């Protein structure tokens, strides 16, 4: 029996070993180091002096940090709820289709999600191109016949990137919604239509409340994902003025990798880290509370 | 939606008539859905079509939905004038090794968590849970510092290591291993099979479907990842395809056929993987999302 236990421990040790080494070295250690680094004035690579909370004071009074926080929040606002609503509508439309039609439609909506961000960027950068892009056919009539660069005109930058992001990622949400819709038993709808409940009433009284747990999941996953936004925003801002449209991860990147301020970058990263943890806990609690009502 | 409102049957006598109207409305809704699906896939189509045009045709006025002549000049240019061959090798090697590393370490860890009793189980759970919360984007600075210390920047190992953190895979595996009937393990151990044999001969083969699904989705994720390879590989010889195609953009100026050709080449492997293994990809995504809820 003791021999058995010992061999079980040994097997567990070997099986769990790779996980412990990988997560210890590449997750736990960098996390600790990040917090430590945030209290020093170190450059990106190299040692630094302990400066206490100076980096945090510096960042929190930095206009660019407020810009980055605002822009990130704005991006979240432009993407999370619209994407969820559009995805739910598409999922309901796709769910009533059958056979090849459903497969084809689903593939059309889902394929973009599988593509690398740089492919998405290059494709849309061409579509919105100020000289030859297709979007200019729509833009010109609204802009006095003149073409306009949607990513170089600052007020249009975030909405444009948001639309591209929604196009890119909605397939994922549609997938989750369709699975949720399939879990709603058809008998409930049959009972409702016997009671002559109209489609809108059926949606309000049956679909919406029953799909709510999925909606909450979709909202939470997206909120966390969009707070960490970097790729698209960075790519679309290449060659233009980056500061007015900077987002939080881009701010970390700028401090650490472009200005060689490792300590300040780590402080910004720690703040983002804290924000995401607090928000994800809060939102999860709030959504769950509403779902339980 | 509005056509449905008309068909709302007010009384049972009108319902028969209403049903026929619903069919009509349903057909309209199907057509609208198909239309939206075509709109959703259009940017992808447009990128592919553009890549087969000549540069002069690309900037010609009007919307040509098909190239006047299939022209592979853009592809030839990308193939001979950029390092895309090397980027392909880098992407394939790193994505494959990330996939192998994630699958092996996750399966081992999940088996231990699911089937074995050993000290430190709780700690591992805490670690996995913490990992779900922490944004990897916040760790870029310290991953960079760590890789610099190991002298692994601009190397395959440097690109691979931080991407081995995929906690979802462990949880999905554990859920599946939990559902394997105990008798299988007991029978195997009666026959004198150790834990490794049990894992590799029984648990993994029994869950072959989920292993392939997780492997495909991990590969796609690794192929598509942008931020970390973008930071870790600064030399053109060590870039991955999605990073490379954005970095050399300026080298060929505003020549959209070539940009689209590079985009198609970057997206093709994952698009093909998705189209072949649609069911597996969606299965893996659903399972991973289920864990996050």
Interface residues (C-beta under 8 A of the other chain):
Chain A: X7 X8 X9 X11 X12 X13 X14 X15 X16 X17 X18 X19 X20 X22 X23 X25 X26 X27 X28 X29 X30 X31 X33 X34 X37 X44 X45 X90 X93 X94 X96 X97 X101 X103 X104 X105 X107 X108 X109 X110 X111 X112 X114 X115 X116 X117 X118 X119 X121 X122 X123 X124 X125 X126 X127 X129 X131 X132 X134 X137 X167 X172 X175 X176 X179 X196 X198 X199 X200 X213 X216 X217 X220 X221 X224 X227 X228 X230 X231 X235 X238 X249 X252 X253 X256 X257 X262 X265 X266 X269 X270 X272 X273 X276 X277 X280
Chain B: X1 X4 X5 X7 X8 X9 X10 X11 X12 X15 X26 X29 X30 X32 X33 X34 X36 X37 X38 X40 X41 X43 X44 X46 X47 X50 X58 X59 X63 X101 X104 X105 X106 X108 X109 X111 X112 X113 X116 X117 X118 X119 X120 X124 X127 X131 X133 X134 X135 X137 X138 X139 X140 X141 X142 X143 X144 X145 X146 X148 X161 X162 X164 X165 X170 X194 X195 X196 X199 X220 X223 X224 X226 X227 X231 X241 X242 X243 X245 X246 X249 X254 X256 X259 X260 X262 X263 X264 X266 X267 X270 X271 X273 X274 X275 X278 X281 X282 X285 X286 X289 X292 X293
